[in-house]
Amino acid sequence: MALKIRLARGGAKKRPFYRVVVAEATSPRDGRFIERIGSYNPLLEKDHADRLVLRADRAKYWLSVGAKATEKVQKLLAEMGVIEKFVPPERPKKSAPKKKAQEKMKAAS
């Protein structure tokens, strides 16, 4: 059973509110979860106390038993100081313009 610490979306349309949950990797985003360990409200200012409410001891426990955090949750945990700073993985440059388009851009300028 692979576990993930991830965000489950709630709130109205255009007014997101997220719960930080521990769930099985195969369960749906807003579906069944094992434990709710916090909440995240992106509409509040960054320095507001209620923007991220998290039980750090439970997050550390779930990480210690093998749960993997998603990239966004890793960033949030790093902000709180639960884990070390998050370093995003290298992304492929698939969306960069191809060779022919780069030549056209050079010729135009």
Biopython code that builds the backbone (N, CA, C, O; Angstrom):
import numpy as np
from Bio.PDB.StructureBuilder import StructureBuilder

atoms = [
    (1, "MET", "N", (0.853, -1.176, 0.000)),
    (1, "MET", "CA", (0.000, 0.000, 0.000)),
    (1, "MET", "C", (0.896, 1.236, 0.000)),
    (1, "MET", "O", (1.535, 1.538, 1.008)),
    (2, "ALA", "N", (0.948, 1.955, -1.131)),
    (2, "ALA", "CA", (1.730, 3.180, -1.252)),
    (2, "ALA", "C", (0.912, 4.347, -0.731)),
    (2, "ALA", "O", (-0.237, 4.537, -1.128)),
    (3, "LEU", "N", (1.504, 5.122, 0.153)),
    (3, "LEU", "CA", (0.809, 6.257, 0.754)),
    (3, "LEU", "C", (1.345, 7.565, 0.217)),
    (3, "LEU", "O", (2.534, 7.687, -0.078)),
    (4, "LYS", "N", (0.464, 8.543, 0.090)),
    (4, "LYS", "CA", (0.827, 9.883, -0.348)),
    (4, "LYS", "C", (0.281, 10.896, 0.646)),
    (4, "LYS", "O", (-0.817, 10.734, 1.176)),
    (5, "ILE", "N", (1.056, 11.933, 0.888)),
    (5, "ILE", "CA", (0.554, 13.102, 1.611)),
    (5, "ILE", "C", (0.266, 14.117, 0.522)),
    (5, "ILE", "O", (1.182, 14.573, -0.163)),
    (6, "ARG", "N", (-1.005, 14.476, 0.357)),
    (6, "ARG", "CA", (-1.378, 15.338, -0.754)),
    (6, "ARG", "C", (-2.513, 16.266, -0.373)),
    (6, "ARG", "O", (-3.027, 16.209, 0.744)),
    (7, "LEU", "N", (-2.901, 17.121, -1.310)),
    (7, "LEU", "CA", (-3.979, 18.081, -1.099)),
    (7, "LEU", "C", (-5.272, 17.530, -1.678)),
    (7, "LEU", "O", (-5.293, 17.005, -2.791)),
    (8, "ALA", "N", (-6.361, 17.657, -0.905)),
    (8, "ALA", "CA", (-7.693, 17.300, -1.388)),
    (8, "ALA", "C", (-8.472, 18.610, -1.503)),
    (8, "ALA", "O", (-8.585, 19.352, -0.527)),
    (9, "ARG", "N", (-9.003, 18.892, -2.672)),
    (9, "ARG", "CA", (-9.634, 20.189, -2.910)),
    (9, "ARG", "C", (-11.039, 20.243, -2.354)),
    (9, "ARG", "O", (-11.799, 19.277, -2.415)),
    (10, "GLY", "N", (-11.355, 21.392, -1.815)),
    (10, "GLY", "CA", (-12.704, 21.679, -1.342)),
    (10, "GLY", "C", (-13.023, 23.117, -1.713)),
    (10, "GLY", "O", (-12.274, 23.744, -2.461)),
    (11, "GLY", "N", (-14.112, 23.639, -1.206)),
    (11, "GLY", "CA", (-14.467, 25.019, -1.494)),
    (11, "GLY", "C", (-15.290, 25.139, -2.757)),
    (11, "GLY", "O", (-15.502, 24.165, -3.479)),
    (12, "ALA", "N", (-15.746, 26.347, -3.010)),
    (12, "ALA", "CA", (-16.589, 26.623, -4.162)),
    (12, "ALA", "C", (-15.748, 26.868, -5.408)),
    (12, "ALA", "O", (-14.519, 26.909, -5.349)),
    (13, "LYS", "N", (-16.433, 27.029, -6.533)),
    (13, "LYS", "CA", (-15.748, 27.332, -7.782)),
    (13, "LYS", "C", (-15.016, 28.666, -7.644)),
    (13, "LYS", "O", (-15.587, 29.640, -7.153)),
    (14, "LYS", "N", (-13.777, 28.712, -8.067)),
    (14, "LYS", "CA", (-12.915, 29.900, -7.992)),
    (14, "LYS", "C", (-12.585, 30.319, -6.564)),
    (14, "LYS", "O", (-12.022, 31.396, -6.368)),
    (15, "ARG", "N", (-12.914, 29.513, -5.568)),
    (15, "ARG", "CA", (-12.601, 29.805, -4.160)),
    (15, "ARG", "C", (-11.999, 28.541, -3.533)),
    (15, "ARG", "O", (-12.639, 27.914, -2.690)),
    (16, "PRO", "N", (-10.786, 28.163, -3.930)),
    (16, "PRO", "CA", (-10.240, 26.888, -3.469)),
    (16, "PRO", "C", (-9.895, 26.870, -1.988)),
    (16, "PRO", "O", (-9.532, 27.887, -1.397)),
    (17, "PHE", "N", (-10.020, 25.692, -1.413)),
    (17, "PHE", "CA", (-9.614, 25.408, -0.043)),
    (17, "PHE", "C", (-9.154, 23.957, -0.055)),
    (17, "PHE", "O", (-9.833, 23.091, -0.607)),
    (18, "TYR", "N", (-8.024, 23.697, 0.540)),
    (18, "TYR", "CA", (-7.459, 22.354, 0.469)),
    (18, "TYR", "C", (-7.288, 21.749, 1.857)),
    (18, "TYR", "O", (-6.980, 22.446, 2.824)),
    (19, "ARG", "N", (-7.494, 20.442, 1.933)),
    (19, "ARG", "CA", (-7.166, 19.680, 3.136)),
    (19, "ARG", "C", (-5.890, 18.915, 2.843)),
    (19, "ARG", "O", (-5.740, 18.348, 1.761)),
    (20, "VAL", "N", (-4.973, 18.893, 3.792)),
    (20, "VAL", "CA", (-3.759, 18.096, 3.646)),
    (20, "VAL", "C", (-4.089, 16.733, 4.229)),
    (20, "VAL", "O", (-4.366, 16.612, 5.422)),
    (21, "VAL", "N", (-4.060, 15.707, 3.387)),
    (21, "VAL", "CA", (-4.485, 14.374, 3.809)),
    (21, "VAL", "C", (-3.422, 13.330, 3.486)),
    (21, "VAL", "O", (-2.578, 13.522, 2.611)),
    (22, "VAL", "N", (-3.490, 12.228, 4.213)),
    (22, "VAL", "CA", (-2.699, 11.042, 3.906)),
    (22, "VAL", "C", (-3.668, 10.057, 3.274)),
    (22, "VAL", "O", (-4.683, 9.699, 3.872)),
    (23, "ALA", "N", (-3.349, 9.619, 2.058)),
    (23, "ALA", "CA", (-4.252, 8.731, 1.330)),
    (23, "ALA", "C", (-3.442, 7.704, 0.556)),
    (23, "ALA", "O", (-2.241, 7.867, 0.340)),
    (24, "GLU", "N", (-4.122, 6.647, 0.145)),
    (24, "GLU", "CA", (-3.484, 5.681, -0.741)),
    (24, "GLU", "C", (-3.258, 6.343, -2.087)),
    (24, "GLU", "O", (-4.052, 7.180, -2.515)),
    (25, "ALA", "N", (-2.189, 5.973, -2.746)),
    (25, "ALA", "CA", (-1.825, 6.597, -4.014)),
    (25, "ALA", "C", (-2.877, 6.360, -5.092)),
    (25, "ALA", "O", (-3.011, 7.167, -6.012)),
    (26, "THR", "N", (-3.628, 5.256, -4.986)),
    (26, "THR", "CA", (-4.603, 4.915, -6.029)),
    (26, "THR", "C", (-5.973, 5.547, -5.801)),
    (26, "THR", "O", (-6.819, 5.496, -6.694)),
    (27, "SER", "N", (-6.216, 6.136, -4.645)),
    (27, "SER", "CA", (-7.532, 6.717, -4.375)),
    (27, "SER", "C", (-7.671, 8.060, -5.088)),
    (27, "SER", "O", (-6.665, 8.725, -5.336)),
    (28, "PRO", "N", (-8.891, 8.473, -5.424)),
    (28, "PRO", "CA", (-9.100, 9.736, -6.137)),
    (28, "PRO", "C", (-8.661, 10.946, -5.306)),
    (28, "PRO", "O", (-8.527, 10.856, -4.086)),
    (29, "ARG", "N", (-8.441, 12.075, -5.982)),
    (29, "ARG", "CA", (-7.956, 13.281, -5.321)),
    (29, "ARG", "C", (-8.825, 13.688, -4.143)),
    (29, "ARG", "O", (-8.308, 13.960, -3.060)),
    (30, "ASP", "N", (-10.123, 13.734, -4.335)),
    (30, "ASP", "CA", (-11.042, 14.151, -3.271)),
    (30, "ASP", "C", (-11.733, 12.960, -2.629)),
    (30, "ASP", "O", (-12.733, 13.125, -1.930)),
    (31, "GLY", "N", (-11.214, 11.775, -2.856)),
    (31, "GLY", "CA", (-11.856, 10.558, -2.375)),
    (31, "GLY", "C", (-11.431, 10.171, -0.977)),
    (31, "GLY", "O", (-11.107, 11.014, -0.141)),
    (32, "ARG", "N", (-11.443, 8.865, -0.747)),
    (32, "ARG", "CA", (-11.164, 8.312, 0.563)),
    (32, "ARG", "C", (-9.734, 8.618, 1.010)),
    (32, "ARG", "O", (-8.801, 8.569, 0.208)),
    (33, "PHE", "N", (-9.575, 8.931, 2.279)),
    (33, "PHE", "CA", (-8.247, 9.181, 2.817)),
    (33, "PHE", "C", (-8.124, 8.503, 4.175)),
    (33, "PHE", "O", (-9.122, 8.116, 4.783)),
    (34, "ILE", "N", (-6.887, 8.366, 4.639)),
    (34, "ILE", "CA", (-6.623, 7.683, 5.900)),
    (34, "ILE", "C", (-6.707, 8.654, 7.066)),
    (34, "ILE", "O", (-7.350, 8.371, 8.077)),
    (35, "GLU", "N", (-6.045, 9.817, 6.917)),
    (35, "GLU", "CA", (-6.032, 10.801, 8.001)),
    (35, "GLU", "C", (-5.902, 12.199, 7.434)),
    (35, "GLU", "O", (-5.174, 12.431, 6.470)),
    (36, "ARG", "N", (-6.617, 13.122, 8.045)),
    (36, "ARG", "CA", (-6.506, 14.527, 7.691)),
    (36, "ARG", "C", (-5.506, 15.161, 8.657)),
    (36, "ARG", "O", (-5.708, 15.122, 9.871)),
    (37, "ILE", "N", (-4.436, 15.739, 8.130)),
    (37, "ILE", "CA", (-3.409, 16.282, 9.022)),
    (37, "ILE", "C", (-3.312, 17.799, 8.967)),
    (37, "ILE", "O", (-2.487, 18.383, 9.670)),
    (38, "GLY", "N", (-4.133, 18.453, 8.153)),
    (38, "GLY", "CA", (-4.092, 19.910, 8.131)),
    (38, "GLY", "C", (-4.956, 20.495, 7.043)),
    (38, "GLY", "O", (-5.735, 19.796, 6.395)),
    (39, "SER", "N", (-4.804, 21.811, 6.852)),
    (39, "SER", "CA", (-5.546, 22.517, 5.814)),
    (39, "SER", "C", (-4.671, 23.622, 5.235)),
    (39, "SER", "O", (-3.723, 24.087, 5.868)),
    (40, "TYR", "N", (-5.018, 24.033, 4.003)),
    (40, "TYR", "CA", (-4.266, 25.053, 3.281)),
    (40, "TYR", "C", (-5.258, 25.931, 2.539)),
    (40, "TYR", "O", (-6.073, 25.438, 1.759)),
    (41, "ASN", "N", (-5.187, 27.247, 2.789)),
    (41, "ASN", "CA", (-6.079, 28.199, 2.138)),
    (41, "ASN", "C", (-5.232, 29.170, 1.326)),
    (41, "ASN", "O", (-4.683, 30.113, 1.896)),
    (42, "PRO", "N", (-5.104, 28.973, 0.006)),
    (42, "PRO", "CA", (-4.224, 29.816, -0.807)),
    (42, "PRO", "C", (-4.736, 31.237, -1.003)),
    (42, "PRO", "O", (-3.993, 32.085, -1.497)),
    (43, "LEU", "N", (-5.979, 31.522, -0.634)),
    (43, "LEU", "CA", (-6.531, 32.861, -0.829)),
    (43, "LEU", "C", (-6.082, 33.843, 0.248)),
    (43, "LEU", "O", (-6.210, 35.054, 0.069)),
    (44, "LEU", "N", (-5.563, 33.343, 1.354)),
    (44, "LEU", "CA", (-5.077, 34.218, 2.417)),
    (44, "LEU", "C", (-3.661, 34.699, 2.103)),
    (44, "LEU", "O", (-2.946, 34.081, 1.314)),
    (45, "GLU", "N", (-3.262, 35.817, 2.736)),
    (45, "GLU", "CA", (-1.915, 36.346, 2.523)),
    (45, "GLU", "C", (-0.882, 35.341, 3.015)),
    (45, "GLU", "O", (-1.176, 34.498, 3.863)),
    (46, "LYS", "N", (0.323, 35.437, 2.481)),
    (46, "LYS", "CA", (1.373, 34.470, 2.822)),
    (46, "LYS", "C", (1.748, 34.493, 4.292)),
    (46, "LYS", "O", (2.148, 33.465, 4.839)),
    (47, "ASP", "N", (1.628, 35.647, 4.948)),
    (47, "ASP", "CA", (2.023, 35.726, 6.352)),
    (47, "ASP", "C", (0.856, 35.489, 7.319)),
    (47, "ASP", "O", (1.038, 35.577, 8.533)),
    (48, "HIS", "N", (-0.325, 35.194, 6.802)),
    (48, "HIS", "CA", (-1.502, 34.938, 7.650)),
    (48, "HIS", "C", (-1.342, 33.600, 8.369)),
    (48, "HIS", "O", (-0.876, 32.626, 7.776)),
    (49, "ALA", "N", (-1.727, 33.551, 9.642)),
    (49, "ALA", "CA", (-1.536, 32.343, 10.461)),
    (49, "ALA", "C", (-2.391, 31.166, 9.986)),
    (49, "ALA", "O", (-1.988, 30.014, 10.143)),
    (50, "ASP", "N", (-3.560, 31.437, 9.412)),
    (50, "ASP", "CA", (-4.468, 30.363, 9.008)),
    (50, "ASP", "C", (-4.260, 29.907, 7.564)),
    (50, "ASP", "O", (-5.017, 29.066, 7.078)),
    (51, "ARG", "N", (-3.258, 30.435, 6.868)),
    (51, "ARG", "CA", (-3.012, 30.012, 5.487)),
    (51, "ARG", "C", (-2.650, 28.534, 5.438)),
    (51, "ARG", "O", (-3.161, 27.795, 4.596)),
    (52, "LEU", "N", (-1.776, 28.105, 6.329)),
    (52, "LEU", "CA", (-1.396, 26.704, 6.423)),
    (52, "LEU", "C", (-1.472, 26.272, 7.883)),
    (52, "LEU", "O", (-0.713, 26.744, 8.730)),
    (53, "VAL", "N", (-2.401, 25.367, 8.155)),
    (53, "VAL", "CA", (-2.544, 24.788, 9.490)),
    (53, "VAL", "C", (-2.202, 23.318, 9.348)),
    (53, "VAL", "O", (-2.852, 22.595, 8.593)),
    (54, "LEU", "N", (-1.184, 22.874, 10.072)),
    (54, "LEU", "CA", (-0.691, 21.521, 9.882)),
    (54, "LEU", "C", (-0.228, 20.929, 11.205)),
    (54, "LEU", "O", (0.427, 21.597, 12.005)),
    (55, "ARG", "N", (-0.579, 19.661, 11.423)),
    (55, "ARG", "CA", (-0.068, 18.949, 12.595)),
    (55, "ARG", "C", (1.276, 18.345, 12.187)),
    (55, "ARG", "O", (1.334, 17.275, 11.580)),
    (56, "ALA", "N", (2.344, 19.043, 12.528)),
    (56, "ALA", "CA", (3.688, 18.668, 12.081)),
    (56, "ALA", "C", (4.105, 17.303, 12.614)),
    (56, "ALA", "O", (4.792, 16.553, 11.919)),
    (57, "ASP", "N", (3.703, 16.973, 13.827)),
    (57, "ASP", "CA", (4.092, 15.678, 14.390)),
    (57, "ASP", "C", (3.508, 14.527, 13.588)),
    (57, "ASP", "O", (4.179, 13.514, 13.389)),
    (58, "ARG", "N", (2.275, 14.661, 13.124)),
    (58, "ARG", "CA", (1.648, 13.611, 12.311)),
    (58, "ARG", "C", (2.294, 13.535, 10.921)),
    (58, "ARG", "O", (2.468, 12.449, 10.370)),
    (59, "ALA", "N", (2.646, 14.694, 10.366)),
    (59, "ALA", "CA", (3.316, 14.698, 9.057)),
    (59, "ALA", "C", (4.664, 13.978, 9.165)),
    (59, "ALA", "O", (5.014, 13.184, 8.292)),
    (60, "LYS", "N", (5.410, 14.252, 10.218)),
    (60, "LYS", "CA", (6.699, 13.579, 10.421)),
    (60, "LYS", "C", (6.497, 12.075, 10.591)),
    (60, "LYS", "O", (7.275, 11.275, 10.072)),
    (61, "TYR", "N", (5.446, 11.698, 11.324)),
    (61, "TYR", "CA", (5.172, 10.274, 11.521)),
    (61, "TYR", "C", (4.908, 9.585, 10.184)),
    (61, "TYR", "O", (5.495, 8.542, 9.895)),
    (62, "TRP", "N", (4.032, 10.160, 9.375)),
    (62, "TRP", "CA", (3.680, 9.518, 8.107)),
    (62, "TRP", "C", (4.868, 9.477, 7.153)),
    (62, "TRP", "O", (5.023, 8.517, 6.398)),
    (63, "LEU", "N", (5.704, 10.506, 7.180)),
    (63, "LEU", "CA", (6.909, 10.472, 6.354)),
    (63, "LEU", "C", (7.862, 9.383, 6.840)),
    (63, "LEU", "O", (8.549, 8.750, 6.038)),
    (64, "SER", "N", (7.901, 9.167, 8.157)),
    (64, "SER", "CA", (8.806, 8.153, 8.707)),
    (64, "SER", "C", (8.365, 6.732, 8.374)),
    (64, "SER", "O", (9.199, 5.829, 8.307)),
    (65, "VAL", "N", (7.068, 6.521, 8.165)),
    (65, "VAL", "CA", (6.595, 5.168, 7.840)),
    (65, "VAL", "C", (6.513, 4.931, 6.333)),
    (65, "VAL", "O", (6.017, 3.892, 5.897)),
    (66, "GLY", "N", (6.999, 5.892, 5.531)),
    (66, "GLY", "CA", (7.116, 5.651, 4.098)),
    (66, "GLY", "C", (6.172, 6.418, 3.201)),
    (66, "GLY", "O", (6.174, 6.183, 1.993)),
    (67, "ALA", "N", (5.368, 7.320, 3.727)),
    (67, "ALA", "CA", (4.485, 8.109, 2.868)),
    (67, "ALA", "C", (5.310, 9.108, 2.066)),
    (67, "ALA", "O", (6.260, 9.690, 2.589)),
    (68, "LYS", "N", (4.957, 9.307, 0.815)),
    (68, "LYS", "CA", (5.632, 10.262, -0.053)),
    (68, "LYS", "C", (4.752, 11.494, -0.185)),
    (68, "LYS", "O", (3.549, 11.379, -0.420)),
    (69, "ALA", "N", (5.343, 12.668, -0.036)),
    (69, "ALA", "CA", (4.600, 13.918, -0.187)),
    (69, "ALA", "C", (4.658, 14.373, -1.640)),
    (69, "ALA", "O", (5.664, 14.167, -2.319)),
    (70, "THR", "N", (3.584, 14.988, -2.113)),
    (70, "THR", "CA", (3.587, 15.550, -3.461)),
    (70, "THR", "C", (4.468, 16.796, -3.462)),
    (70, "THR", "O", (4.883, 17.264, -2.401)),
    (71, "GLU", "N", (4.757, 17.337, -4.651)),
    (71, "GLU", "CA", (5.652, 18.488, -4.743)),
    (71, "GLU", "C", (5.113, 19.687, -3.970)),
    (71, "GLU", "O", (5.862, 20.335, -3.238)),
    (72, "LYS", "N", (3.831, 19.989, -4.119)),
    (72, "LYS", "CA", (3.252, 21.144, -3.423)),
    (72, "LYS", "C", (3.296, 20.944, -1.916)),
    (72, "LYS", "O", (3.611, 21.878, -1.179)),
    (73, "VAL", "N", (2.989, 19.757, -1.453)),
    (73, "VAL", "CA", (3.017, 19.484, -0.017)),
    (73, "VAL", "C", (4.456, 19.548, 0.495)),
    (73, "VAL", "O", (4.690, 20.005, 1.613)),
    (74, "GLN", "N", (5.421, 19.096, -0.306)),
    (74, "GLN", "CA", (6.820, 19.212, 0.098)),
    (74, "GLN", "C", (7.213, 20.672, 0.289)),
    (74, "GLN", "O", (7.918, 21.007, 1.240)),
    (75, "LYS", "N", (6.757, 21.546, -0.616)),
    (75, "LYS", "CA", (7.046, 22.974, -0.480)),
    (75, "LYS", "C", (6.418, 23.537, 0.792)),
    (75, "LYS", "O", (7.047, 24.316, 1.508)),
    (76, "LEU", "N", (5.178, 23.141, 1.070)),
    (76, "LEU", "CA", (4.498, 23.630, 2.266)),
    (76, "LEU", "C", (5.179, 23.124, 3.538)),
    (76, "LEU", "O", (5.337, 23.876, 4.499)),
    (77, "LEU", "N", (5.580, 21.857, 3.544)),
    (77, "LEU", "CA", (6.273, 21.304, 4.707)),
    (77, "LEU", "C", (7.626, 21.980, 4.914)),
    (77, "LEU", "O", (8.048, 22.187, 6.052)),
    (78, "ALA", "N", (8.302, 22.321, 3.830)),
    (78, "ALA", "CA", (9.583, 23.012, 3.939)),
    (78, "ALA", "C", (9.388, 24.422, 4.494)),
    (78, "ALA", "O", (10.222, 24.904, 5.261)),
    (79, "GLU", "N", (8.294, 25.088, 4.113)),
    (79, "GLU", "CA", (7.985, 26.418, 4.654)),
    (79, "GLU", "C", (7.825, 26.369, 6.166)),
    (79, "GLU", "O", (8.263, 27.272, 6.879)),
    (80, "MET", "N", (7.185, 25.295, 6.649)),
    (80, "MET", "CA", (6.964, 25.159, 8.088)),
    (80, "MET", "C", (8.198, 24.650, 8.819)),
    (80, "MET", "O", (8.255, 24.714, 10.047)),
    (81, "GLY", "N", (9.177, 24.152, 8.094)),
    (81, "GLY", "CA", (10.384, 23.641, 8.717)),
    (81, "GLY", "C", (10.288, 22.186, 9.139)),
    (81, "GLY", "O", (11.119, 21.716, 9.916)),
    (82, "VAL", "N", (9.296, 21.468, 8.645)),
    (82, "VAL", "CA", (9.136, 20.051, 8.982)),
    (82, "VAL", "C", (10.193, 19.217, 8.267)),
    (82, "VAL", "O", (10.748, 18.282, 8.844)),
    (83, "ILE", "N", (10.473, 19.560, 6.993)),
    (83, "ILE", "CA", (11.502, 18.863, 6.225)),
    (83, "ILE", "C", (12.477, 19.907, 5.687)),
    (83, "ILE", "O", (12.226, 21.109, 5.781)),
    (84, "GLU", "N", (13.600, 19.434, 5.118)),
    (84, "GLU", "CA", (14.566, 20.359, 4.540)),
    (84, "GLU", "C", (13.990, 20.983, 3.269)),
    (84, "GLU", "O", (12.969, 20.533, 2.750)),
    (85, "LYS", "N", (14.658, 22.022, 2.778)),
    (85, "LYS", "CA", (14.171, 22.774, 1.628)),
    (85, "LYS", "C", (13.931, 21.859, 0.432)),
    (85, "LYS", "O", (14.729, 20.968, 0.143)),
    (86, "PHE", "N", (12.829, 22.094, -0.250)),
    (86, "PHE", "CA", (12.434, 21.291, -1.405)),
    (86, "PHE", "C", (13.223, 21.723, -2.634)),
    (86, "PHE", "O", (13.314, 22.915, -2.929)),
    (87, "VAL", "N", (13.789, 20.767, -3.343)),
    (87, "VAL", "CA", (14.489, 21.020, -4.606)),
    (87, "VAL", "C", (13.702, 20.313, -5.704)),
    (87, "VAL", "O", (13.667, 19.083, -5.737)),
    (88, "PRO", "N", (13.066, 21.072, -6.609)),
    (88, "PRO", "CA", (12.254, 20.425, -7.649)),
    (88, "PRO", "C", (13.129, 19.628, -8.610)),
    (88, "PRO", "O", (14.276, 20.000, -8.857)),
    (89, "PRO", "N", (12.597, 18.534, -9.154)),
    (89, "PRO", "CA", (13.372, 17.729, -10.102)),
    (89, "PRO", "C", (13.536, 18.451, -11.435)),
    (89, "PRO", "O", (12.770, 19.360, -11.756)),
    (90, "GLU", "N", (14.524, 18.046, -12.196)),
    (90, "GLU", "CA", (14.738, 18.613, -13.526)),
    (90, "GLU", "C", (13.568, 18.270, -14.431)),
    (90, "GLU", "O", (13.111, 17.127, -14.463)),
    (91, "ARG", "N", (13.092, 19.249, -15.157)),
    (91, "ARG", "CA", (12.000, 19.038, -16.100)),
    (91, "ARG", "C", (12.556, 18.971, -17.519)),
    (91, "ARG", "O", (13.485, 19.708, -17.849)),
    (92, "PRO", "N", (12.007, 18.109, -18.356)),
    (92, "PRO", "CA", (12.472, 18.081, -19.744)),
    (92, "PRO", "C", (12.059, 19.359, -20.474)),
    (92, "PRO", "O", (11.061, 19.992, -20.129)),
    (93, "LYS", "N", (12.818, 19.713, -21.456)),
    (93, "LYS", "CA", (12.576, 20.956, -22.196)),
    (93, "LYS", "C", (11.679, 20.698, -23.407)),
    (93, "LYS", "O", (11.942, 21.213, -24.493)),
    (94, "LYS", "N", (10.629, 19.909, -23.227)),
    (94, "LYS", "CA", (9.749, 19.550, -24.333)),
    (94, "LYS", "C", (9.023, 20.755, -24.918)),
    (94, "LYS", "O", (8.760, 20.805, -26.119)),
    (95, "SER", "N", (8.700, 21.723, -24.066)),
    (95, "SER", "CA", (7.907, 22.847, -24.538)),
    (95, "SER", "C", (8.751, 23.941, -25.185)),
    (95, "SER", "O", (8.201, 24.910, -25.708)),
    (96, "ALA", "N", (10.063, 23.805, -25.161)),
    (96, "ALA", "CA", (10.927, 24.801, -25.796)),
    (96, "ALA", "C", (10.724, 24.760, -27.313)),
    (96, "ALA", "O", (10.411, 23.708, -27.871)),
    (97, "PRO", "N", (10.901, 25.905, -27.979)),
    (97, "PRO", "CA", (10.758, 25.904, -29.443)),
    (97, "PRO", "C", (11.773, 24.969, -30.092)),
    (97, "PRO", "O", (12.902, 24.834, -29.620)),
    (98, "LYS", "N", (11.362, 24.337, -31.164)),
    (98, "LYS", "CA", (12.235, 23.404, -31.874)),
    (98, "LYS", "C", (13.258, 24.177, -32.719)),
    (98, "LYS", "O", (13.235, 25.407, -32.765)),
    (99, "LYS", "N", (14.129, 23.457, -33.368)),
    (99, "LYS", "CA", (15.255, 24.042, -34.082)),
    (99, "LYS", "C", (14.799, 25.017, -35.176)),
    (99, "LYS", "O", (15.352, 26.108, -35.308)),
    (100, "LYS", "N", (13.803, 24.622, -35.946)),
    (100, "LYS", "CA", (13.332, 25.449, -37.057)),
    (100, "LYS", "C", (12.723, 26.761, -36.543)),
    (100, "LYS", "O", (12.956, 27.827, -37.114)),
    (101, "ALA", "N", (11.943, 26.669, -35.463)),
    (101, "ALA", "CA", (11.330, 27.874, -34.895)),
    (101, "ALA", "C", (12.387, 28.798, -34.313)),
    (101, "ALA", "O", (12.256, 30.018, -34.414)),
    (102, "GLN", "N", (13.432, 28.246, -33.707)),
    (102, "GLN", "CA", (14.507, 29.076, -33.178)),
    (102, "GLN", "C", (15.239, 29.808, -34.298)),
    (102, "GLN", "O", (15.618, 30.968, -34.134)),
    (103, "GLU", "N", (15.442, 29.138, -35.437)),
    (103, "GLU", "CA", (16.081, 29.780, -36.584)),
    (103, "GLU", "C", (15.237, 30.934, -37.106)),
    (103, "GLU", "O", (15.773, 31.985, -37.457)),
    (104, "LYS", "N", (13.909, 30.746, -37.160)),
    (104, "LYS", "CA", (13.015, 31.804, -37.609)),
    (104, "LYS", "C", (13.063, 32.993, -36.672)),
    (104, "LYS", "O", (13.060, 34.139, -37.122)),
    (105, "MET", "N", (13.108, 32.728, -35.343)),
    (105, "MET", "CA", (13.175, 33.814, -34.362)),
    (105, "MET", "C", (14.489, 34.591, -34.500)),
    (105, "MET", "O", (14.496, 35.815, -34.365)),
    (106, "LYS", "N", (15.599, 33.894, -34.767)),
    (106, "LYS", "CA", (16.891, 34.565, -34.955)),
    (106, "LYS", "C", (16.871, 35.427, -36.216)),
    (106, "LYS", "O", (17.394, 36.541, -36.223)),
    (107, "ALA", "N", (16.264, 34.904, -37.282)),
    (107, "ALA", "CA", (16.200, 35.633, -38.548)),
    (107, "ALA", "C", (15.304, 36.876, -38.419)),
    (107, "ALA", "O", (15.567, 37.899, -39.051)),
    (108, "ALA", "N", (14.254, 36.783, -37.604)),
    (108, "ALA", "CA", (13.332, 37.918, -37.442)),
    (108, "ALA", "C", (13.964, 39.035, -36.630)),
    (108, "ALA", "O", (13.594, 40.195, -36.808)),
    (109, "SER", "N", (14.895, 38.731, -35.753)),
    (109, "SER", "CA", (15.482, 39.781, -34.916)),
    (109, "SER", "C", (16.778, 40.309, -35.438)),
    (109, "SER", "O", (17.374, 41.195, -34.827)),
]
sb = StructureBuilder()
sb.init_structure("model")
sb.init_model(0)
sb.init_chain("A")
sb.init_seg("    ")
for serial, (resi, resn, name, xyz) in enumerate(atoms, 1):
    if name == "N":
        sb.init_residue(resn, " ", resi, " ")
    sb.init_atom(name, np.array(xyz, "f"), 0.0, 1.0, " ", f" {name:<3s}", serial, name[0])
structure = sb.get_structure()
